[in-house]
Structures are given as C-alpha cells and as structure tokens.
C-alpha cells in the first residue's frame, strides 16, 4: 500500500447490505475492500476514517482493530488484555465501555467476556497509575469492541460512538419507525439515484423521504450527528475533520425532481415535517395528509415509489389481505409508469397485491425477516401482465 498511514478498519452493517456497503466504500476511495457477513473490511488513513463515518449511508459502526490474539479461556483473555498498552488510547480520568460479540465454544457468554475485559483494562490502570477508570455505558470517552470467533480475539476501538443510524435529525417518531441505515440501504438496493420523482405513500415520520433526499442531493448522511467516537480520542484532529467535512459538502448536487410523502395520520405528517426541518431538507421534500388508496399519480413522468407499509407484527391491521389488495389495486389503476418497492414481512399477505413481483431481496427489519419486493407498473395496462 502506498500510504504508510493506512490501517485496517471494519464497517459493520445489516444483513444483505454487504454489497452496497462495499460499493459505497470503493466509491469513497477505500482500498483492499473485502466483504464479510454483516461487515466489510477495508484500509484507509485517519482522514478516511473520518470520511467513512460522515459519508457512509449503510454502515452502523466503523471499528479500528488494534490487537488480535488467540484465547482459550476467560483467564487467558484477561492476561492478554492486561498486557496491552492502554495508556496510548485513554487515561484513567476518562470513561470507557466494552461491547462484545462471541461465536465460540470456549466462551459461552458475551456479557461475561465484557466483564472480564473491563476488569483487565481497569486493573491495568490501577496497577500502573493507582487509579481505575470508570465505566460509562451510554457516553464513554472510549468504546472498545471485543470480538471472539472460535479462539481468535480481535480488539477494536469504536470510532463511531453511537450507532451511525442515529443520524441526529429525528426528534419525533411514529409507532414503528424504520432504522435510518435500513431506509438508506433499501433505497440503494431499489436503485434510487435521484433521477426521477419519488413517493413514499405511507411515510410515517419521514425517514425514507429524508434518506432519499440525501441520496439524491449527495448530502453526507451523518452531517447532523452530534458527535463521533473519534472526537474523544487522543489523536483527534479537528482541522483534518473540518477539511473532510468541507470537501464532502462541496460534492452536494442540485436536485430537479420532486420527493413527496403521504400519510393518512395527521400526527405522522406533523412528525415527518418536524424531522425534515431538523435535517434542513424542507426545500427538497413535501409531505401531505392523504390516504394513498384515494390518490392518483401526478403527471406523466416515471415515478419511483418505496414504502414500509404497516404490518401485523409492528402495527395492528384489521385485515392485512384487504390492505395489500388495496395497495395492488391503487398501483394498477392510478399509478402507471411506476416502479414500486415495498418492504414486507408477511409473505402470505403480499400475494393479495395481485401483481407479479419482478424482484425479491431478503433483508431484516430489526429481528424480523422481510423481503424488499419490486413491482413494475406499465403505462397503458390496468391488467396483470401475463406470466411468461
């Protein structure tokens, strides 16, 4: 690698988003990009770490690995963590927190691994300086990630702090808000690129609309985030970060099309408008109180639809079958020349849509297995296209 300041990093993501995250990283300029399961590894320097946190839409965390070793017991883990030079990362006056994930026959419980790791690091400082650092689970100065796979332990620093899905623009949510990283990933999987009008016909608190506008205008998704984890690190370089931020802002582009949101609940519309204002995107997005089933497509141009309709597990619906039938009828009758995408978890109920899916992508909404499905509604036909 040409740049000696490059180091390995790991971007964590949701299941099914590995390909789009890898593409995002390559487009940003990462090198040696390799896909894993729910993660993508890559190399870059400190400035790139700042850029990745600011600009990646489908990453949940950016981890910086600092040590890797074999472990066979909790005592072994304790001894090896105790031997590390923790003073280069924080002081005993600072707070820390441990996150752990364990896939191993040697270690049965991730919480016990976290506890043993905390003891090793606290004891290191007590024996070196006479003072133990405190743990702060919510807002630590340093968040440390312990990952054990079989007998291999990787110790990483969490450069993101709070998960990157917490963009900072959402002050109000409805009953079942969609995760911001999930919304961005669904949009990218659907091929949304800002080159047509966009509609979310059941927009809730507006997350999909906001992420769609940020993609269309190439706005960094974490511009509104209050703080990143790396801002509390000893090598925090505010001048470098401001240069990265300014360079990213210079890449924002104009957007000529409409982004529209409907919801039939007045409370949801109010929340969406608040969140859109928080994200400084009011000029790009319009939201109105409408029942999608009583609406028609405006104009003749191609329309891109993506929505997260209510479904049984998260929101009660008296009749899911009738609900999905209404979605299909509305699309067929009122929305010609449209590409419509939905995320659904009830695979039986969506048969009632009465349209042939042209694509189905497996994703997870929280712990619910779901599908992102695509329907192509063609101009000049209100009948179902014949199966080939």
C-alpha positions in Angstrom: 0.0 0.0 0.0 1.4 3.4 -1.0 0.3 5.2 2.1 2.1 4.1 5.3 -0.5 5.8 7.4 -3.2 3.4 6.2 -4.6 0.9 8.7 -7.3 -1.8 8.6 -10.9 -0.9 9.6 -14.2 -2.8 9.7 -17.6 -1.3 8.8 -20.5 -3.1 10.4 -23.8 -3.3 8.6 -27.2 -5.0 8.4 -27.7 -8.4 6.7 -28.0 -8.2 2.9 -26.3 -4.8 2.7 -22.7 -6.0 2.3 -22.6 -5.5 -1.4 -23.9 -1.9 -1.3 -21.6 -1.0 1.6 -18.6 -2.4 -0.3 -19.6 -0.2 -3.3 -20.0 2.8 -1.1 -16.5 2.3 0.4 -14.9 1.8 -3.1 -16.7 5.0 -4.3 -15.3 6.9 -1.3 -11.8 5.7 -2.1 -11.2 2.8 0.4 -8.6 0.2 -0.6 -8.5 -3.6 -0.1 -12.3 -3.7 0.4 -13.4 -7.2 1.5 -17.0 -8.4 2.2 -17.8 -10.4 5.3 -21.1 -11.3 6.9 -22.8 -8.1 8.1 -19.5 -6.3 7.7 -16.9 -5.1 5.2 -13.2 -4.6 5.9 -11.1 -2.0 4.2 -7.9 0.1 4.5 -7.6 3.9 4.8 -5.9 6.6 6.9 -7.3 8.7 9.7 -8.9 11.2 7.3 -10.6 8.3 5.6 -11.9 7.1 8.9 -13.5 10.5 9.5 -14.9 10.5 5.9 -16.3 6.9 6.3 -18.2 7.9 9.5 -19.5 11.1 7.9 -20.4 9.8 4.4 -21.3 6.1 4.6 -25.1 5.5 4.4 -25.2 1.8 5.1 -22.6 1.5 7.9 -23.7 1.1 11.5 -20.1 1.3 13.0 -16.6 1.9 11.9 -14.2 -0.2 14.0 -10.4 0.2 14.2 -8.8 -3.1 15.2 -5.8 -2.6 17.5 -4.9 -6.2 18.5 -5.5 -9.8 17.5 -4.6 -12.9 19.5 -5.7 -16.4 20.3 -7.6 -17.1 23.6 -8.7 -20.3 25.2 -10.3 -19.2 28.5 -11.5 -16.1 30.4 -8.2 -16.0 32.3 -6.3 -16.1 29.1 -8.4 -13.2 27.7 -7.8 -11.2 30.9 -4.0 -11.7 30.8 -3.6 -10.8 27.2 -5.8 -7.6 27.5 -3.9 -6.7 30.7 -0.6 -6.8 28.8 -1.7 -4.2 26.2 -0.6 -0.6 26.4 -3.9 1.1 27.2 -2.3 4.4 28.0 -1.9 5.2 24.3 -5.7 5.2 23.9 -7.1 6.9 27.1 -6.3 8.0 30.6 -7.7 6.7 34.0 -9.6 10.0 34.2 -11.6 9.0 31.1 -14.5 6.7 31.0 -14.8 3.5 28.8 -17.3 0.9 27.8 -16.9 -2.6 26.4 -19.1 -4.2 23.6 -18.6 -7.9 23.0 -19.7 -10.4 20.4 -18.8 -14.1 20.9 -19.1 -17.0 18.4 -17.0 -19.7 20.3 -17.2 -23.0 22.1 -14.5 -21.7 24.6 -16.7 -18.7 25.7 -20.4 -19.2 26.4 -21.5 -15.7 27.4 -20.7 -12.3 25.8 -21.6 -10.4 28.9 -19.1 -12.4 31.0 -16.4 -11.7 28.3 -17.3 -8.0 28.5 -17.0 -8.1 32.3 -13.6 -9.9 32.2 -12.3 -7.4 29.6 -13.4 -4.4 31.7 -11.6 -5.9 34.8 -8.4 -6.4 32.8 -8.3 -2.8 31.5 -9.3 -1.3 34.8 -6.7 -3.4 36.7 -4.0 -2.3 34.2 -4.6 1.3 35.0 -4.9 0.7 38.8 -1.6 -1.1 38.8 0.2 1.4 36.6 -1.3 4.7 38.0 -3.1 3.8 41.2 -6.4 4.9 39.7 -9.1 2.8 37.9 -11.1 4.4 35.0 -14.9 4.4 35.4 -17.3 2.6 33.1 -19.9 4.7 31.3 -22.1 2.6 29.1 -24.0 5.4 27.4 -21.5 8.1 26.7 -17.9 6.8 27.3 -14.8 8.6 26.2 -13.7 5.3 24.6 -15.8 2.4 23.4 -13.9 -0.8 23.0 -15.1 -3.8 20.9 -14.1 -7.3 21.8 -14.9 -9.9 19.0 -14.2 -13.6 19.6 -14.6 -16.0 16.7 -13.7 -19.6 17.9 -10.4 -19.0 19.6 -9.4 -15.7 17.9 -10.0 -12.5 19.7 -10.0 -9.1 17.9 -9.8 -5.9 20.0 -11.1 -2.8 18.2 -11.8 0.8 19.0 -15.2 2.1 18.0 -14.6 5.3 16.0 -18.4 6.0 15.6 -19.6 6.2 19.2 -23.4 5.9 19.0 -24.5 3.8 16.1 -24.4 5.6 12.7 -28.1 5.0 12.2 -28.7 7.7 14.8 -28.2 10.5 12.2 -29.3 13.3 14.5 -32.3 14.6 12.6 -35.0 12.5 14.1 -36.7 14.1 17.1 -40.1 12.7 16.5 -41.1 9.2 15.5 -44.3 7.3 14.9 -45.2 3.9 16.5 -42.9 1.8 14.3 -40.0 4.0 12.9 -37.7 2.4 10.3 -34.0 2.4 11.1 -32.2 5.1 9.1 -29.5 2.7 7.8 -32.2 0.2 6.8 -34.0 3.0 5.0 -30.9 4.1 3.1 -30.0 0.6 2.2 -33.4 -0.2 0.9 -33.3 2.9 -1.3 -29.8 2.0 -2.7 -31.0 -1.6 -3.3 -34.0 -0.3 -5.2 -31.7 1.6 -7.5 -32.8 5.1 -6.3 -30.4 7.7 -7.7 -32.4 10.9 -7.7 -33.2 10.9 -11.5 -37.0 10.8 -11.2 -39.8 11.9 -8.9 -40.1 9.9 -5.6 -43.0 8.9 -3.5 -43.4 7.3 -0.1 -47.1 6.8 0.1 -47.1 5.8 3.8 -44.3 7.9 5.1 -44.7 7.8 8.9 -42.2 10.0 10.5 -40.4 10.7 7.2 -37.2 8.6 7.5 -37.3 7.1 3.9 -38.1 10.6 2.5 -35.1 12.2 4.3 -32.7 9.4 3.2 -34.0 9.6 -0.4 -33.3 13.4 -0.5 -29.8 12.9 1.0 -29.0 10.3 -1.7 -30.5 12.5 -4.5 -28.5 15.6 -3.5 -25.4 13.6 -2.4 -25.6 15.1 1.2 -23.4 13.3 3.8 -25.9 11.2 5.9 -24.2 11.9 9.2 -23.9 15.7 8.8 -26.4 16.3 11.7 -24.8 13.8 14.0 -23.9 15.4 17.3 -20.6 13.6 18.0 -18.5 10.8 16.7 -16.4 8.4 19.0 -13.1 9.5 17.5 -13.7 13.1 18.7 -12.6 11.9 22.2 -9.5 10.1 21.1 -6.1 11.5 22.0 -5.2 11.9 18.3 -8.4 13.8 17.4 -7.6 16.3 14.6 -10.3 18.9 14.3 -8.7 20.7 11.4 -8.5 17.5 9.4 -12.1 16.7 10.1 -13.2 20.1 9.0 -11.3 19.7 5.8 -13.0 16.3 5.2 -16.4 17.8 6.0 -15.9 20.8 3.7 -14.8 18.5 0.8 -17.9 16.4 1.3 -20.2 19.4 1.4 -18.6 20.6 -1.9 -19.9 17.4 -3.6 -23.6 18.2 -2.8 -25.5 18.4 -6.1 -28.7 20.1 -7.2 -31.9 18.0 -7.5 -34.6 18.9 -10.0 -37.3 16.3 -9.2 -40.0 16.0 -6.5 -39.8 14.0 -3.3 -43.3 13.5 -1.9 -44.7 11.9 1.2 -48.2 10.9 2.1 -49.7 9.6 5.4 -53.3 9.5 6.4 -52.5 10.2 10.1 -52.2 13.9 10.8 -49.8 13.2 13.7 -47.4 11.3 11.4 -47.4 14.2 8.9 -46.5 16.6 11.7 -43.7 14.4 12.9 -42.4 14.0 9.3 -42.4 17.7 8.7 -40.5 18.3 12.0 -37.8 15.7 11.1 -37.5 17.1 7.6 -36.9 20.6 9.0 -34.3 19.2 11.5 -32.5 17.7 8.5 -32.6 21.0 6.7 -34.3 19.3 3.7 -37.7 21.2 3.5 -36.8 22.6 0.1 -36.5 19.1 -1.3 -39.5 17.3 0.3 -43.2 17.9 0.5 -45.5 16.0 2.8 -49.3 16.0 2.9 -52.1 14.2 4.7 -53.5 11.7 2.2 -55.0 8.2 2.1 -52.8 6.6 -0.6 -55.8 4.4 -1.7 -57.6 7.7 -2.8 -54.6 9.2 -4.7 -53.5 9.3 -8.3 -50.1 9.8 -9.9 -49.5 13.4 -10.8 -48.0 13.9 -14.3 -46.7 11.5 -16.9 -43.1 11.2 -15.8 -41.6 8.0 -14.4 -42.1 7.6 -10.6 -40.1 5.7 -8.1 -42.1 4.5 -5.0 -40.6 3.0 -1.9 -42.5 2.4 1.3 -42.6 0.5 4.6 -46.3 -0.3 4.9 -47.8 -1.2 8.3 -47.9 -4.9 9.0 -49.2 -7.3 11.7 -46.1 -7.7 13.9 -45.5 -4.0 14.5 -48.8 -2.3 13.8 -52.2 -4.0 14.1 -54.3 -4.1 10.9 -57.8 -5.5 11.0 -57.4 -7.1 7.6 -53.9 -7.5 6.1 -55.3 -9.2 3.0 -57.7 -6.4 2.2 -54.9 -3.8 2.9 -52.5 -5.4 0.4 -55.3 -5.9 -2.2 -55.9 -2.1 -1.9 -52.2 -1.4 -2.5 -52.2 -3.5 -5.7 -55.4 -2.0 -7.0 -54.2 1.5 -6.3 -50.9 0.9 -8.1 -52.6 -0.8 -11.1 -55.4 1.7 -11.6 -53.8 5.0 -10.5 -50.0 4.8 -10.9 -48.9 3.9 -14.5 -45.2 4.1 -15.4 -44.1 3.5 -11.9 -41.5 1.3 -10.2 -42.9 0.4 -6.8 -40.9 -1.1 -4.0 -42.1 -2.3 -0.6 -40.5 -4.0 2.4 -42.8 -6.7 3.8 -42.6 -9.4 6.4 -45.9 -11.2 5.8 -45.1 -13.2 2.6 -48.6 -14.7 2.5 -50.4 -11.3 2.7 -48.4 -9.8 -0.2 -49.9 -12.4 -2.5 -53.1 -10.3 -2.2 -51.3 -7.4 -4.0 -52.3 -9.2 -7.3 -49.2 -8.0 -9.1 -46.2 -10.0 -10.2 -43.0 -9.2 -8.3 -40.1 -8.5 -10.6 -37.6 -8.7 -7.8 -37.4 -10.1 -4.2 -34.5 -9.3 -1.9 -34.1 -10.9 1.6 -33.5 -8.3 4.3 -34.1 -7.9 8.0 -36.2 -5.2 9.7 -34.9 -5.5 13.2 -35.2 -9.2 14.0 -38.0 -9.7 11.5 -37.0 -11.5 8.3 -38.5 -9.5 5.5 -38.4 -9.1 1.7 -37.9 -6.0 -0.4 -40.2 -6.5 -3.4 -40.5 -4.7 -6.6 -43.5 -4.2 -8.9 -43.3 -2.7 -12.3 -46.5 -0.8 -13.3 -46.5 -0.2 -17.0 -48.2 2.6 -19.0 -51.4 1.7 -20.8 -52.3 -1.5 -19.0 -54.5 -2.0 -15.9 -54.4 -5.8 -16.2 -51.9 -8.0 -14.7 -49.1 -8.8 -17.2 -49.2 -12.4 -18.4 -46.7 -14.8 -16.7 -44.0 -15.9 -19.1 
